Amino acid sequence: MVGKIKNILVVIVLMMSTNEALAQFGLSGGVSVLKGFGVPKAYIGMHLGGEIPRDDQITLFARLSLYAPQQEQNNGYTLVTATDPTTTPYSQTISYVPTLNYTIIEGGTRYYLGNGYDSGFGAYGGSTIMLALNTVKRKYGDYDQAKYELPMGELSKGTIFNLGFGLGGGVKNTFAGIGTVYFDMNLAYMVLSTASNTTAQSTNLYSQLLFSFCLGFRKEFY
């Protein structure tokens, strides 16, 4: 899985680059925390990214972030009915626990202040465009699936596709010959969201306004 993600990121980096920029690039990775506005708990995950300098003060970057699912604090309930009318009881109420995760691809331009991309201590900031995918699942309580079925049209899984824009900034310190340690924060708003079904629409874990921070290490290649 990690190998496939790295291959995707390399392709993204190559697509972002020009022939001249291919002589220098950076690969990064680390831990990420994502907090949706109005959602009680934060999402914990990891990120992998690529960065290409246009010059010492301006770079293009892309990042893939994967966040583990969170579950809602309160259970939901639904009514299952028997496939055979003679079954007793004919219907019963079961509980379910909704969960939601995030997969995010983002990219944009960074502007460095102080020391540049690959030297010393500095700060950076810029705007981002973000594509996010939410997977919504319902973990149902025990029931005999051979005898009972969910209501027509109710699915145990759904997705939400999002397009958003954001602003971010951070600090970094480059150690000559070793690499760069960085910490950044980002605020993004999902301007377009499309849910695949009612399961995806009914979760309380989703938020259009997202705050995240990332701590990681970047290795520069020349």
C-alpha positions in Angstrom: 0.0 0.0 0.0 2.8 2.5 1.0 4.7 1.6 -2.2 1.6 2.4 -4.4 1.2 5.7 -2.6 4.8 6.6 -3.2 4.4 5.8 -6.9 1.3 8.0 -7.1 3.2 10.9 -5.5 6.1 10.6 -7.8 3.7 10.8 -10.8 2.1 13.9 -9.3 5.5 15.5 -8.8 6.5 14.8 -12.4 3.3 16.2 -13.7 3.8 19.4 -11.8 7.4 19.8 -12.9 9.2 21.3 -15.9 12.2 19.7 -17.5 14.5 22.2 -15.7 12.9 21.5 -12.3 13.5 17.8 -12.5 17.1 18.4 -11.3 15.9 19.1 -7.8 12.9 17.8 -5.8 12.0 16.7 -2.2 10.0 13.8 -0.8 8.3 14.2 2.5 6.3 12.2 5.1 5.1 12.4 8.6 2.0 12.5 10.9 -1.1 14.5 10.4 -4.0 15.6 12.6 -7.3 16.8 11.1 -10.2 18.5 13.0 -13.5 19.2 11.4 -15.5 22.2 12.7 -18.3 21.0 14.9 -16.9 17.4 15.1 -15.9 16.4 18.7 -12.8 14.3 17.9 -9.8 14.9 15.7 -8.7 12.4 13.0 -5.2 11.0 13.2 -3.3 10.0 10.1 -0.2 10.1 8.0 0.9 12.1 4.9 3.3 11.7 2.0 4.3 14.5 -0.3 6.5 15.9 -3.0 7.9 19.4 -3.5 9.7 21.0 -6.5 11.4 24.4 -6.3 10.8 27.0 -9.0 13.5 29.0 -7.3 14.9 29.2 -3.8 11.8 31.1 -2.5 8.9 29.5 -4.4 7.9 25.9 -4.7 5.1 23.7 -6.0 3.9 20.9 -3.7 1.5 18.0 -3.6 0.5 15.9 -0.6 -1.6 12.8 0.0 -3.0 12.4 3.5 -4.8 9.3 4.9 -6.8 9.6 8.2 -8.1 6.7 10.3 -11.9 6.6 10.8 -13.8 8.1 13.7 -17.1 6.8 15.0 -20.1 8.8 16.1 -20.8 9.0 19.9 -24.4 7.9 19.5 -25.8 4.8 17.8 -28.3 4.9 15.0 -31.2 2.5 14.6 -32.9 0.8 11.7 -35.6 -1.8 11.1 -34.8 -5.1 9.4 -37.6 -7.3 8.1 -37.8 -11.0 7.4 -37.5 -12.3 3.8 -40.1 -15.0 4.8 -43.4 -13.6 6.0 -43.8 -16.6 8.4 -40.6 -15.7 10.3 -41.1 -14.7 14.0 -40.6 -12.0 14.8 -41.2 -10.6 11.3 -39.2 -7.4 12.0 -36.8 -6.2 14.6 -34.9 -3.0 15.4 -31.1 -3.1 15.3 -28.5 -0.5 16.1 -25.5 0.7 14.1 -22.5 2.8 14.6 -21.6 5.2 11.8 -17.9 5.8 11.0 -16.2 8.2 8.6 -12.6 8.7 7.4 -10.7 11.1 5.1 -8.5 10.6 2.1 -7.1 14.0 0.9 -5.0 15.0 -2.1 -3.9 18.6 -2.0 -1.5 20.8 -3.9 -0.5 24.4 -4.5 2.3 27.0 -4.3 4.5 27.8 -1.3 6.3 31.1 -0.7 9.3 31.0 1.6 10.5 33.7 4.0 13.9 33.9 5.6 16.1 31.1 4.4 14.8 29.4 1.3 13.5 26.0 0.4 16.7 24.0 1.1 18.8 26.1 3.6 18.5 26.9 7.3 15.5 28.0 9.2 12.5 29.6 7.5 8.8 30.1 7.2 6.4 29.4 4.3 2.8 29.9 3.4 0.5 29.8 0.4 -2.8 28.6 -1.0 -4.0 25.1 -1.7 -6.6 23.3 -3.8 -7.9 20.1 -2.2 -9.7 16.9 -3.3 -11.1 14.9 -0.4 -12.9 11.6 -0.3 -14.9 10.5 2.8 -15.9 6.8 3.3 -18.9 6.5 5.5 -19.7 3.0 7.0 -22.3 1.6 9.3 -21.3 -1.1 11.7 -24.6 -3.0 12.4 -25.4 -4.9 15.5 -25.9 -8.6 15.3 -28.8 -10.0 13.3 -29.5 -13.1 11.2 -28.6 -11.8 7.7 -29.9 -15.1 6.2 -33.4 -14.3 7.5 -33.6 -10.5 7.6 -32.7 -7.7 5.3 -32.2 -4.0 5.6 -34.8 -1.5 4.3 -34.9 -1.1 0.6 -32.3 1.4 -0.5 -30.4 1.4 2.7 -26.7 0.6 2.2 -24.0 -0.1 4.7 -21.5 2.1 2.9 -21.4 5.5 1.2 -18.9 8.1 -0.1 -18.7 11.9 -0.2 -16.6 13.6 -2.9 -15.3 17.1 -2.0 -13.5 20.0 -3.7 -12.1 22.7 -1.4 -9.7 25.6 -1.2 -7.5 26.6 1.7 -4.6 28.6 3.1 -1.7 27.2 5.0 1.7 28.1 6.5 4.5 26.6 8.6 8.1 26.7 9.7 11.0 24.4 8.7 14.6 23.9 9.4 17.0 22.3 6.9 20.0 20.4 8.1 22.7 20.4 5.4 23.2 17.0 4.0 20.5 15.4 6.0 17.1 16.9 5.2 14.4 19.2 6.5 12.1 19.0 9.6 8.8 20.9 9.1 5.6 21.8 10.9 2.7 23.4 9.1 -1.0 24.2 9.7 -3.8 24.5 7.1 -7.4 25.8 7.0 -9.6 24.6 4.2 -13.3 24.9 3.2 -15.1 22.4 1.0 -17.0 24.5 -1.6 -18.4 21.4 -3.4 -19.6 18.2 -1.8 -21.5 15.3 -3.4 -22.8 12.3 -1.5 -23.3 8.9 -3.2 -26.4 7.9 -1.1 -28.4 8.6 2.0 -25.9 6.7 4.2 -23.3 9.2 3.3 -25.7 12.1 3.8 -26.8 11.1 7.3 -23.5 11.2 9.3 -22.8 13.8 11.9 -19.0 13.4 11.5 -18.8 15.4 8.3 -17.7 19.0 8.2 -17.0 21.4 5.3 -14.5 23.5 7.4 -11.3 21.6 8.1 -8.3 22.5 10.2 -5.1 20.3 10.0 -1.5 20.3 11.1 1.4 18.2 9.9 4.8 17.3 11.4 7.3 15.6 9.2 10.6 15.2 7.5 11.6 16.1 3.9 14.6 14.7 2.0 15.9 16.8 -0.8 17.3 15.2 -3.9 19.6 17.0 -6.4 
